[in-house]
Amino acid sequence: MPSPPPMASPLLASSTGQSSPTPIDPALMKIPLIRLTKAEESVLSAQQKARDNMADRYSKRYAIEIFTPDMIVTVRIPREDQGTLVHARLYARVLNQPYQGRYRLQTEHGILDHLYPTRELNCVDNPTLVGMYIFLF
């Protein structure tokens, strides 16, 4: 059975003595530029901004905060338990982390029964503003 003819390529053409394929004329490759109106430009910029916002919102690359023992944090008080309290958050100290992402907390009223996830805690940047009673309990 005869072998198939070689593929026409510039490398094979020079080695086999065949003529090389003719290049495409650059004038035929020019694509006319499309002019956008101001409204279309504003739509394109708004679309790009929306894409960027969605990429930021659903990106998995965000910093997960890790609390160490003796850090001062705030925890939100549920609305049904707030009563007539002025503050909706309670200062607490991190005692330990029994499970990953779950923390045992101590407040001025004692150790809390439940473990609190990282997303419910806010770190206090300057614990000296909280007061000295946090460090005494």
C-alpha positions in Angstrom: 0.0 0.0 0.0 1.5 3.4 -0.9 2.2 5.9 1.8 0.1 9.1 1.9 1.6 12.2 0.3 3.5 14.5 2.8 1.6 17.5 4.3 2.3 20.8 2.7 4.2 22.9 5.2 6.9 25.5 4.8 9.5 23.2 6.4 8.6 20.2 4.1 8.3 22.4 1.0 11.9 23.6 1.3 13.2 20.1 1.9 11.2 18.4 -0.8 11.7 21.1 -3.4 8.0 22.2 -3.6 7.1 25.8 -3.6 6.1 27.4 -0.3 2.5 28.5 0.1 1.9 32.1 -0.8 1.5 34.4 2.2 -1.7 36.3 2.8 -1.6 40.0 1.7 -1.5 42.2 4.8 -3.9 44.6 3.1 -6.6 41.9 3.2 -6.0 41.3 6.9 -6.9 44.8 7.9 -10.2 44.9 9.8 -12.0 48.3 9.9 -12.1 49.9 13.3 -15.5 50.3 14.8 -16.3 53.6 16.5 -18.2 53.4 19.7 -20.7 56.0 20.9 -20.4 57.5 24.4 -23.3 55.5 25.5 -21.7 52.2 24.3 -18.4 53.2 26.0 -20.2 53.8 29.3 -22.0 50.5 29.0 -18.7 48.7 28.4 -17.0 50.4 31.4 -20.0 49.6 33.6 -19.9 45.9 32.4 -16.2 45.7 33.3 -16.8 47.3 36.7 -19.6 44.8 37.4 -17.3 41.9 36.3 -14.6 43.1 38.7 -17.1 43.5 41.6 -18.5 40.0 41.0 -15.0 38.5 40.8 -14.1 40.2 44.1 -17.4 39.1 45.8 -17.1 35.5 44.8 -13.4 35.1 45.0 -12.2 32.5 47.4 -9.0 34.4 48.0 -9.7 36.3 51.2 -7.9 36.5 54.5 -9.2 34.3 57.2 -8.7 35.8 60.6 -7.2 33.5 63.2 -7.6 34.4 66.9 -5.0 33.4 69.4 -5.8 32.9 73.1 -6.1 36.1 75.2 -7.1 38.2 72.2 -10.0 40.6 72.8 -12.9 40.2 70.4 -16.5 41.3 70.2 -19.4 39.0 69.7 -22.9 40.0 68.6 -25.7 39.6 71.1 -28.9 38.1 69.5 -31.7 40.6 69.2 -34.0 38.6 71.5 -31.4 38.7 74.2 -30.5 42.4 73.9 -33.4 43.8 75.7 -32.8 47.5 76.4 -29.0 47.3 76.0 -27.3 50.2 74.3 -24.6 48.0 72.7 -25.4 45.1 70.4 -21.9 43.6 70.9 -20.2 42.1 73.9 -16.5 42.2 74.6 -14.9 38.8 75.2 -11.6 37.2 75.5 -10.6 34.1 73.5 -9.8 31.2 75.8 -9.0 28.5 73.2 -9.9 26.9 69.9 -11.2 23.4 70.5 -12.1 22.9 66.8 -10.9 24.6 63.7 -12.8 27.9 63.2 -14.6 27.6 66.6 -13.6 29.5 69.7 -14.5 29.3 73.4 -15.0 32.8 74.8 -15.0 34.4 78.3 -16.8 37.6 79.1 -17.0 39.7 82.2 -20.1 37.5 83.1 -18.3 34.2 82.8 -17.4 31.6 80.1 -19.9 31.3 77.3 -21.6 27.9 76.8 -21.4 27.8 73.0 -18.4 27.8 70.7 -18.5 30.8 68.3 -17.3 30.6 64.6 -14.8 33.0 63.2 -17.3 34.9 61.1 -19.3 36.0 64.2 -16.2 37.5 65.9 -14.7 40.9 65.4 -11.1 41.6 66.5 -10.6 44.7 68.8 -7.8 46.7 67.4 -6.9 48.6 70.5 -7.8 46.6 73.6 -6.7 49.3 76.0 -9.8 51.3 75.0 -12.1 48.4 76.2 -11.1 48.9 79.8 -9.0 47.1 82.3 -11.9 44.8 83.5 -11.4 42.7 80.4 -8.0 41.6 81.6 -9.0 41.0 85.2 -11.7 38.3 84.7 
